[in-house]
Amino acid sequence: MAASVAGSPVGASAAPTLDAVLDAATIPDLQAQMAKGDLTAVGLAEAYLRRIRELEPKVRSILFLDPTALSQAEASDQRRRGGHGLGPLDGIPVLLKDNIDTKDLPTTAGSRALLAQKPTRDAELVRRLRAAGAVVLGKTNLSEWANFRSTKSTSGWSGVGGQTNNPYVLDRNPCGSSSGSAAAVAASLAQVAIGTETDGSIVCPGGANGIVGIKPTLGVVSGDGIVPISHLQDTAGPFGRHVVDAAITLSVLSGKDYTPHSTSLRGKRIGVWAMAGSDAGVDKVMQDTVATLKKAGAILVDVAPANQDTIGDNETPALLAEFKHDLNAYLATRPGVPRTLDDLIAFDQRDPVELSKFGQELFEQAQAAPPITDPTYLQQRATATELARHSIDDLIAADHLDAIIAPTNGPAWVTDYASGDAFELGSSTPAAVAGYPDITVPAGFAGALPIGVSFMAGRNSDARLIALAAAFERISQARRDRRSNFRIDTERREQGVRHFRPRIVNPISECFDTGIVFLPGRDGVI
């Protein structure tokens, strides 16, 4: 790299700014600098904390900062000085979606009902990150209960964190339940972050925020200690600004090496699920993507996965039954919080914030759903999963495909609580319901708004998809530095809305005051 994160070389002219260095640096770049002594883990953590102080009031992506972050970084530096580094994630700052259990920080799933008591232990994936030396900076906002509380919810809003904004255009929505994790990485508030997906909640915010998101094969990453929707679809996965960073992080989360090696697209057979006609900007991005792949020598085949309506019709009622069962089991592990879904419904009815934007129809439908032993439920789940797997496997087999690509998302919509989310387009369902991998990579823009392209294939094809995604990233160069578009199209004030800034138990630096504070010029408590 032309300049170090710790600062520009003495006498350098027109050196890249700190923003540009953080935005462009990969984990291998950072590790190379630390190996040479040009950068320390403490310096890197401090750089990200400075950016959090500067930009978080605009993005609103972080709920809690870990007061031990700098001591974690110092421990990494000590290991490196002693020749005992723990691998490529040692000293690298990471943020966690706040539905992932941490024993030293709150885990709320965005709900005020879970603020009363921290979990008693770290989730398995957090233990793996700590064992690899990652510096946990804190927890990110999310769509409350992973967007599974209301049929009219607004992505990026939670009762604990308020509204997360899309860092490319601030009044646009960040999409999906892992909104805070994706927005934070896009705004360079951490090197990588962890999200979770049931159907679209990694790939949609990845695409809408112009970064890489990997939704791995179901079971590749442990679901232990993650607030659930469904054990048959939920999975955690990484976000990064670069494929290699997301792949390195997935390697740590899974215990299997997914680091991409150089791969040519020449001769690779790619199915193109264009989903044309929904949005002219997306159509243009897909046309450019096809042209890029053709120029690289890929063989392209038009495809359309079958039975998507039937899959969706069976997925939702199956998830409702699974949610009640799995959430009640999770709540039983959390002392000092509501014990059942029924308790949560009652809490929301009493709380002055939780139902201020939208209702809890999905909670109520899940409470009325049959048990997971019910024959109708069992048929719905079997139908959804079988058809989803066939919708991918049959295309792969028929045309001998290496992968299927599709647009990940449409342009991010204006956040609007009266109307809720305005999804126009998404390709996540086949892979999500099948439990298959799905990777989104920046592919272009509709105006100022990022559009991603998703790579999907069959079970345990994660490594192949990561290699293909990395090859596409290398030749397309589609991602833009977010700083050139950090603006708001329509300045709006949200009357009576509660806004929150990140809380820290003890001040980690001058970044934030301890506890709940007020944002000048904003209505309501934050």
C-alpha positions as CSV (number, residue, x, y, z in Angstrom):
1,M,0.0,0.0,0.0
2,A,1.1,3.6,-0.7
3,A,0.6,4.7,2.9
4,S,0.4,3.1,6.3
5,V,-2.7,3.3,8.5
6,A,-0.6,4.9,11.3
7,G,0.3,7.8,9.0
8,S,1.9,8.9,5.8
9,P,5.7,8.6,5.3
10,V,7.6,11.7,6.3
11,G,7.9,14.0,3.3
12,A,5.3,12.2,1.2
13,S,3.3,14.3,-1.2
14,A,-0.3,13.7,-2.0
15,A,-0.4,10.7,0.2
16,P,-3.7,8.8,0.6
17,T,-5.8,10.0,3.5
18,L,-6.5,7.8,6.5
19,D,-10.0,7.3,5.1
20,A,-8.7,6.0,1.8
21,V,-6.2,3.7,3.4
22,L,-8.7,2.1,5.7
23,D,-11.2,1.8,2.8
24,A,-8.7,0.1,0.5
25,A,-6.6,-2.0,2.8
26,T,-7.2,-5.8,2.9
27,I,-6.4,-8.0,5.9
28,P,-3.3,-9.3,4.1
29,D,-2.2,-5.7,3.6
30,L,-2.7,-4.9,7.2
31,Q,-0.9,-8.0,8.4
32,A,2.0,-7.2,6.1
33,Q,2.4,-3.8,7.6
34,M,2.2,-5.2,11.2
35,A,4.8,-7.8,10.3
36,K,7.1,-5.0,9.1
37,G,6.5,-2.9,12.2
38,D,4.9,-0.1,10.2
39,L,1.5,-0.6,12.0
40,T,0.3,-1.9,15.3
41,A,-3.0,-3.4,16.3
42,V,-3.5,-0.6,18.8
43,G,-2.9,1.9,16.0
44,L,-5.4,0.2,13.8
45,A,-8.0,-0.1,16.5
46,E,-7.5,3.6,17.4
47,A,-7.9,4.6,13.7
48,Y,-11.3,2.8,13.6
49,L,-12.4,4.3,16.8
50,R,-11.7,7.8,15.5
51,R,-13.8,7.0,12.4
52,I,-16.6,5.7,14.7
53,R,-16.5,9.0,16.6
54,E,-16.7,10.9,13.3
55,L,-19.3,9.0,11.3
56,E,-21.4,6.9,13.7
57,P,-23.8,9.8,14.5
58,K,-24.7,9.8,10.8
59,V,-24.7,6.1,10.1
60,R,-26.1,4.9,13.5
61,S,-24.9,1.4,13.0
62,I,-23.3,0.6,16.4
63,L,-25.1,-0.2,19.6
64,F,-22.3,-1.0,22.1
65,L,-18.5,-0.5,22.1
66,D,-16.3,-2.9,24.0
67,P,-14.3,-1.1,26.6
68,T,-11.5,-3.8,26.3
69,A,-10.9,-3.2,22.6
70,L,-7.6,-1.4,23.0
71,S,-6.4,-3.9,25.6
72,Q,-7.3,-6.7,23.1
73,A,-5.2,-4.9,20.5
74,E,-2.3,-4.5,22.9
75,A,-2.4,-8.2,23.6
76,S,-2.2,-8.8,19.9
77,D,0.8,-6.6,19.6
78,Q,2.5,-8.4,22.5
79,R,1.9,-11.7,20.8
80,R,3.4,-10.4,17.5
81,R,6.5,-9.0,19.3
82,G,7.0,-12.4,20.9
83,G,6.6,-14.3,17.6
84,H,3.4,-15.9,18.7
85,G,0.8,-14.5,16.3
86,L,-2.5,-16.3,16.1
87,G,-3.0,-16.0,12.3
88,P,-4.5,-13.6,9.8
89,L,-7.3,-12.3,12.0
90,D,-5.0,-11.5,14.9
91,G,-5.3,-7.8,15.7
92,I,-8.0,-7.2,13.1
93,P,-11.1,-5.1,14.3
94,V,-14.4,-6.8,14.0
95,L,-18.0,-5.9,14.9
96,L,-20.7,-8.4,15.8
97,K,-24.4,-8.2,15.0
98,D,-26.3,-7.8,18.3
99,N,-28.1,-11.1,18.1
100,I,-24.9,-12.9,18.7
101,D,-24.2,-13.7,22.4
102,T,-21.4,-12.0,24.2
103,K,-20.8,-12.5,27.9
104,D,-19.2,-9.1,28.4
105,L,-21.6,-7.0,26.3
106,P,-25.4,-6.9,26.0
107,T,-27.1,-9.0,23.4
108,T,-30.5,-7.6,22.6
109,A,-31.6,-8.6,19.1
110,G,-32.5,-4.9,19.0
111,S,-35.2,-5.4,21.7
112,R,-35.5,-3.5,24.9
113,A,-36.8,-6.7,26.5
114,L,-33.3,-8.2,26.4
115,L,-31.4,-5.2,27.8
116,A,-31.9,-6.3,31.4
117,Q,-29.3,-9.1,31.5
118,K,-26.3,-10.1,29.5
119,P,-25.8,-13.7,28.3
120,T,-23.8,-16.0,30.5
121,R,-21.3,-17.0,27.8
122,D,-20.0,-16.2,24.3
123,A,-21.5,-17.7,21.2
124,E,-19.3,-20.4,19.6
125,L,-18.4,-18.1,16.7
126,V,-17.3,-15.4,19.2
127,R,-15.1,-17.8,21.0
128,R,-13.5,-18.7,17.7
129,L,-12.9,-15.0,16.8
130,R,-11.3,-14.4,20.2
131,A,-9.1,-17.5,19.9
132,A,-7.9,-16.2,16.5
133,G,-6.9,-12.8,18.1
134,A,-9.6,-10.7,16.5
135,V,-10.3,-7.4,18.3
136,V,-14.0,-7.2,19.1
137,L,-14.9,-3.5,18.8
138,G,-18.5,-3.9,19.8
139,K,-22.0,-4.8,18.7
140,T,-24.0,-3.5,15.7
141,N,-27.7,-2.4,15.4
142,L,-30.0,-4.7,13.5
143,S,-33.6,-4.9,12.3
144,E,-35.3,-5.9,15.6
145,W,-35.6,-9.6,16.1
146,A,-33.9,-10.0,12.7
147,N,-36.9,-8.4,10.9
148,F,-39.3,-11.1,12.2
149,R,-41.6,-9.1,14.3
150,S,-43.9,-7.3,11.9
151,T,-45.2,-7.7,8.3
152,K,-44.7,-3.9,8.0
153,S,-41.3,-3.5,9.6
154,T,-38.6,-1.1,8.5
155,S,-35.2,-2.6,8.0
156,G,-32.5,-1.2,10.2
157,W,-34.8,0.0,13.0
158,S,-34.7,-1.4,16.5
159,G,-36.1,-0.3,19.8
160,V,-32.6,-0.3,21.3
161,G,-30.8,1.4,18.4
162,G,-33.3,3.5,16.4
163,Q,-32.7,3.7,12.7
164,T,-29.5,2.7,10.9
165,N,-28.8,4.6,7.7
166,N,-27.3,3.6,4.4
167,P,-23.9,5.3,4.3
168,Y,-24.1,5.9,0.5
169,V,-27.2,8.1,0.8
170,L,-28.3,8.6,4.3
171,D,-32.0,8.7,4.0
172,R,-32.0,5.4,2.1
173,N,-32.5,2.1,3.8
174,P,-29.6,-0.3,4.6
175,C,-31.8,-3.4,3.9
176,G,-32.1,-6.7,5.8
177,S,-31.7,-7.5,9.4
178,S,-27.9,-7.3,9.4
179,S,-28.1,-3.7,8.5
180,G,-25.8,-2.3,11.1
181,S,-23.0,-4.8,10.4
182,A,-23.1,-4.0,6.7
183,A,-23.4,-0.2,7.0
184,A,-20.5,-0.2,9.5
185,V,-18.2,-2.0,7.1
186,A,-19.3,0.1,4.2
187,A,-18.5,3.3,6.2
188,S,-15.1,1.8,7.3
189,L,-16.0,1.6,11.0
190,A,-14.4,-1.9,11.2
191,Q,-12.4,-4.1,8.9
192,V,-15.0,-6.9,9.0
193,A,-18.3,-7.6,10.7
194,I,-20.5,-10.6,11.4
195,G,-24.1,-10.8,10.3
196,T,-26.8,-13.5,10.2
197,E,-29.3,-14.5,7.6
198,T,-32.5,-16.5,7.5
199,D,-33.5,-15.2,4.0
200,G,-31.6,-12.3,2.6
201,S,-30.3,-10.6,5.8
202,I,-26.6,-11.0,4.8
203,V,-26.8,-10.6,1.0
204,C,-29.4,-7.8,0.8
205,P,-27.5,-5.4,3.2
206,G,-24.3,-6.5,1.6
207,G,-25.6,-5.5,-1.8
208,A,-27.4,-2.4,-0.7
209,N,-24.3,-1.1,1.2
210,G,-21.9,-1.9,-1.6
211,I,-19.8,-4.5,0.2
212,V,-19.1,-8.3,0.2
213,G,-21.4,-10.6,2.2
214,I,-21.1,-14.4,2.5
215,K,-24.1,-16.5,3.5
216,P,-22.4,-19.9,3.9
217,T,-23.9,-23.3,3.6
218,L,-26.1,-24.1,6.5
219,G,-24.0,-25.7,9.3
220,V,-20.6,-24.3,8.1
221,V,-20.8,-21.8,11.0
222,S,-22.1,-22.9,14.4
223,G,-25.5,-21.4,15.4
224,D,-24.8,-21.8,19.1
225,G,-25.5,-18.6,21.0
226,I,-27.3,-16.8,18.2
227,V,-30.9,-15.5,18.7
228,P,-32.8,-17.6,16.3
229,I,-35.6,-17.5,13.7
230,S,-35.1,-21.0,12.4
231,H,-32.4,-23.6,12.9
232,L,-33.3,-24.9,9.4
233,Q,-32.3,-21.7,7.7
234,D,-30.3,-19.4,10.1
235,T,-26.6,-18.9,9.6
236,A,-24.0,-16.4,10.5
237,G,-21.6,-15.1,7.9
238,P,-19.0,-12.3,7.4
239,F,-19.1,-8.9,5.7
240,G,-16.0,-7.2,4.3
241,R,-15.1,-4.6,1.8
242,H,-13.1,-7.2,-0.1
243,V,-13.8,-10.9,-0.8
244,V,-10.5,-12.0,0.7
245,D,-11.4,-10.3,4.0
246,A,-14.8,-12.0,4.2
247,A,-13.2,-15.3,3.2
248,I,-10.5,-15.1,5.9
249,T,-13.1,-14.3,8.5
250,L,-15.3,-17.2,7.3
251,S,-12.3,-19.5,7.7
252,V,-12.0,-18.5,11.4
253,L,-15.7,-18.9,12.0
254,S,-15.8,-22.3,10.4
255,G,-12.4,-23.9,11.1
256,K,-12.0,-24.6,7.4
257,D,-9.7,-22.6,5.0
258,Y,-11.8,-20.6,2.5
259,T,-9.0,-18.1,1.5
260,P,-9.5,-17.6,-2.2
261,H,-6.7,-18.6,-4.6
262,S,-6.3,-17.1,-8.0
263,T,-9.0,-18.4,-10.3
264,S,-9.7,-17.7,-14.0
265,L,-13.2,-17.2,-15.2
266,R,-12.3,-18.5,-18.6
267,G,-14.4,-21.5,-19.4
268,K,-16.5,-21.3,-16.3
269,R,-20.2,-21.9,-17.0
270,I,-22.3,-19.3,-15.3
271,G,-26.1,-19.4,-15.2
272,V,-27.6,-15.9,-15.4
273,W,-30.9,-15.3,-13.5
274,A,-31.3,-11.8,-14.8
275,M,-34.7,-10.9,-13.1
276,A,-35.0,-8.3,-15.8
277,G,-37.8,-5.7,-15.9
278,S,-38.1,-4.7,-12.3
279,D,-35.6,-1.8,-12.3
280,A,-33.8,-0.1,-15.2
281,G,-30.7,0.5,-13.1
282,V,-30.5,-3.1,-12.0
283,D,-30.9,-4.2,-15.6
284,K,-28.0,-2.0,-16.6
285,V,-25.8,-3.4,-13.9
286,M,-26.6,-7.0,-14.9
287,Q,-25.9,-6.2,-18.5
288,D,-22.5,-4.8,-17.5
289,T,-21.9,-7.8,-15.3
290,V,-22.7,-10.2,-18.2
291,A,-20.4,-8.2,-20.5
292,T,-17.6,-8.4,-17.9
293,L,-18.0,-12.1,-17.5
294,K,-18.0,-12.7,-21.3
295,K,-14.9,-10.6,-21.7
296,A,-13.2,-12.8,-19.1
297,G,-14.1,-15.9,-21.1
298,A,-17.0,-17.2,-19.0
299,I,-19.7,-19.2,-20.8
300,L,-23.1,-17.7,-19.9
301,V,-26.5,-19.5,-19.9
302,D,-29.8,-17.9,-19.2
303,V,-31.7,-19.6,-16.3
304,A,-34.7,-19.1,-14.2
305,P,-35.1,-21.2,-10.9
306,A,-38.5,-22.9,-10.8
307,N,-41.3,-22.8,-8.2
308,Q,-40.3,-19.6,-6.5
309,D,-43.9,-18.7,-5.6
310,T,-44.6,-22.1,-4.1
311,I,-41.3,-22.0,-2.1
312,G,-42.3,-18.7,-0.6
313,D,-45.9,-19.8,0.1
314,N,-44.5,-22.7,2.2
315,E,-41.5,-20.9,3.7
316,T,-43.3,-18.3,5.7
317,P,-45.7,-20.6,7.7
318,A,-42.8,-23.0,8.3
319,L,-40.7,-20.2,9.7
320,L,-43.5,-19.1,12.0
321,A,-43.7,-22.5,13.7
322,E,-39.9,-22.8,13.9
323,F,-39.5,-19.3,15.3
324,K,-41.8,-20.0,18.3
325,H,-40.0,-23.3,19.1
326,D,-36.5,-22.0,18.6
327,L,-36.9,-18.6,20.3
328,N,-38.5,-20.2,23.4
329,A,-35.6,-22.6,23.6
330,Y,-33.1,-19.7,23.3
331,L,-34.8,-17.5,25.9
332,A,-34.5,-20.4,28.3
333,T,-30.8,-19.9,28.2
334,R,-31.0,-16.2,29.2
335,P,-31.7,-15.5,32.8
336,G,-33.3,-12.3,33.8
337,V,-35.2,-11.7,30.5
338,P,-38.7,-12.7,29.2
339,R,-38.9,-16.4,29.1
340,T,-41.3,-17.0,26.2
341,L,-42.6,-15.5,23.0
342,D,-45.8,-14.8,24.8
343,D,-43.9,-12.8,27.4
344,L,-42.2,-10.8,24.7
345,I,-45.6,-9.9,23.1
346,A,-46.8,-8.7,26.5
347,F,-43.6,-6.7,27.0
348,D,-44.0,-4.9,23.7
349,Q,-47.5,-4.0,24.5
350,R,-46.4,-2.2,27.7
351,D,-43.2,-0.6,26.3
352,P,-43.5,3.0,25.1
353,V,-40.9,2.5,22.2
354,E,-41.3,-1.0,20.9
355,L,-44.5,-0.6,19.0
356,S,-44.0,3.1,18.1
357,K,-43.1,2.4,14.4
358,F,-44.9,-0.8,13.6
359,G,-46.7,-3.7,15.2
360,Q,-45.8,-7.3,16.0
361,E,-48.1,-9.3,13.7
362,L,-45.4,-12.0,13.0
363,F,-44.9,-12.5,16.8
364,E,-48.7,-13.0,17.1
365,Q,-48.9,-15.3,14.1
366,A,-45.9,-17.3,15.5
367,Q,-47.5,-17.6,18.9
368,A,-50.6,-19.1,17.2
369,A,-48.6,-21.4,14.9
370,P,-48.7,-25.2,15.3
371,P,-45.9,-27.1,17.0
372,I,-43.1,-28.4,14.9
373,T,-44.6,-31.9,15.2
374,D,-47.7,-30.8,13.3
375,P,-48.2,-32.7,10.0
376,T,-49.1,-29.5,8.1
377,Y,-46.0,-27.8,9.3
378,L,-43.8,-30.8,8.4
379,Q,-45.3,-30.8,4.9
380,Q,-44.7,-27.1,4.4
381,R,-41.1,-27.3,5.5
382,A,-40.4,-30.4,3.4
383,T,-42.0,-28.7,0.3
384,A,-40.1,-25.5,0.7
385,T,-36.7,-27.1,1.3
386,E,-37.1,-29.7,-1.4
387,L,-38.3,-27.3,-4.1
388,A,-35.6,-24.7,-3.2
389,R,-32.8,-27.3,-3.5
390,H,-34.2,-28.6,-6.8
391,S,-34.5,-25.0,-8.1
392,I,-30.7,-24.7,-7.8
393,D,-29.5,-28.3,-8.2
394,D,-31.5,-29.0,-11.3
395,L,-30.1,-25.9,-13.1
396,I,-26.6,-26.7,-12.1
397,A,-26.9,-30.3,-13.3
398,A,-28.8,-29.6,-16.6
399,D,-26.3,-27.0,-17.9
400,H,-23.2,-28.2,-16.0
401,L,-22.9,-24.8,-14.3
402,D,-20.2,-23.7,-11.9
403,A,-22.5,-21.1,-10.4
404,I,-25.7,-19.1,-10.9
405,I,-25.6,-15.3,-10.7
406,A,-28.5,-12.9,-10.0
407,P,-28.9,-9.3,-8.9
408,T,-28.8,-9.2,-5.1
409,N,-30.9,-6.1,-4.6
410,G,-32.7,-3.2,-6.1
411,P,-31.7,0.4,-5.3
412,A,-32.1,1.2,-1.7
413,W,-35.5,2.8,-0.9
414,V,-36.2,5.9,1.2
415,T,-36.7,4.8,4.8
416,D,-40.4,5.4,5.5
417,Y,-42.1,4.1,8.6
418,A,-45.6,4.6,7.2
419,S,-45.0,2.3,4.2
420,G,-42.4,0.0,5.6
421,D,-39.8,-1.7,3.4
422,A,-40.2,-1.2,-0.3
423,F,-38.5,-4.4,-1.6
424,E,-38.7,-4.5,-5.4
425,L,-36.2,-7.3,-6.1
426,G,-34.2,-9.9,-4.4
427,S,-32.7,-13.3,-5.2
428,S,-31.9,-14.7,-1.8
429,T,-34.8,-17.2,-1.3
430,P,-33.6,-20.3,-3.3
431,A,-30.2,-20.5,-1.5
432,A,-31.6,-19.5,1.9
433,V,-34.4,-22.0,2.0
434,A,-32.2,-24.7,0.5
435,G,-29.4,-24.0,3.0
436,Y,-27.0,-23.4,0.2
437,P,-24.2,-20.7,0.0
438,D,-24.9,-17.3,-1.5
439,I,-22.3,-14.6,-1.9
440,T,-22.9,-11.0,-2.9
441,V,-20.2,-8.8,-4.5
442,P,-20.4,-5.2,-5.6
443,A,-21.4,-5.1,-9.3
444,G,-22.3,-1.4,-10.0
445,F,-24.6,1.5,-9.1
446,A,-28.1,2.8,-9.9
447,G,-27.3,6.4,-9.5
448,A,-25.5,6.8,-6.2
449,L,-26.9,3.5,-4.8
450,P,-24.9,0.2,-4.9
451,I,-26.2,-2.9,-6.6
452,G,-24.7,-6.3,-5.8
453,V,-24.5,-9.5,-7.8
454,S,-25.1,-12.8,-6.0
455,F,-23.2,-16.0,-6.7
456,M,-25.0,-19.2,-5.6
457,A,-24.6,-23.0,-6.1
458,G,-25.3,-26.3,-4.4
459,R,-24.5,-27.5,-0.9
460,N,-20.8,-27.0,0.3
461,S,-19.8,-25.2,-2.9
462,D,-18.7,-22.3,-0.7
463,A,-15.0,-22.4,-1.6
464,R,-15.8,-22.5,-5.4
465,L,-18.2,-19.6,-5.1
466,I,-15.7,-17.5,-3.1
467,A,-13.0,-18.1,-5.8
468,L,-15.4,-17.1,-8.5
469,A,-16.6,-14.0,-6.5
470,A,-12.9,-13.0,-6.0
471,A,-12.2,-13.4,-9.7
472,F,-15.2,-11.2,-10.6
473,E,-14.3,-8.6,-8.0
474,R,-10.7,-8.4,-9.5
475,I,-11.8,-7.8,-13.0
476,S,-14.9,-5.7,-12.4
477,Q,-13.5,-3.2,-9.9
478,A,-17.1,-2.2,-9.3
479,R,-16.9,-1.0,-5.8
480,R,-16.6,2.7,-5.1
481,D,-15.2,4.4,-2.0
482,R,-18.3,5.3,0.0
483,R,-16.8,8.7,1.0
484,S,-17.6,10.2,-2.5
485,N,-21.3,9.8,-1.9
486,F,-21.7,10.3,1.8
487,R,-24.8,12.6,1.7
488,I,-28.5,12.7,2.2
489,D,-31.0,13.2,-0.6
490,T,-33.8,14.6,1.5
491,E,-33.0,16.0,4.9
492,R,-35.8,14.9,7.2
493,R,-36.4,15.0,10.9
494,E,-38.2,12.1,12.6
495,Q,-40.5,13.8,15.1
496,G,-40.7,12.0,18.4
497,V,-38.3,9.2,17.4
498,R,-35.9,7.9,20.0
499,H,-32.3,7.8,18.8
500,F,-29.4,6.0,20.4
501,R,-25.7,6.4,20.2
502,P,-23.3,3.6,21.1
503,R,-23.1,2.9,24.8
504,I,-19.9,1.8,26.6
505,V,-19.6,0.4,30.1
506,N,-16.4,2.4,30.7
507,P,-15.0,5.1,28.3
508,I,-12.7,3.4,25.8
509,S,-11.4,6.8,24.6
510,E,-12.9,10.2,24.1
511,C,-15.2,8.7,21.5
512,F,-18.4,8.7,23.5
513,D,-19.7,9.7,26.9
514,T,-20.6,6.8,29.2
515,G,-24.3,5.7,29.1
516,I,-27.3,7.3,27.5
517,V,-26.7,10.7,26.0
518,F,-28.5,13.3,24.0
519,L,-27.6,14.2,20.4
520,P,-27.8,17.9,19.8
521,G,-30.4,18.9,17.3
522,R,-32.3,15.7,17.4
523,D,-35.7,15.0,18.9
524,G,-36.0,12.4,21.7
525,V,-33.8,10.5,23.9
526,I,-30.8,8.7,22.4
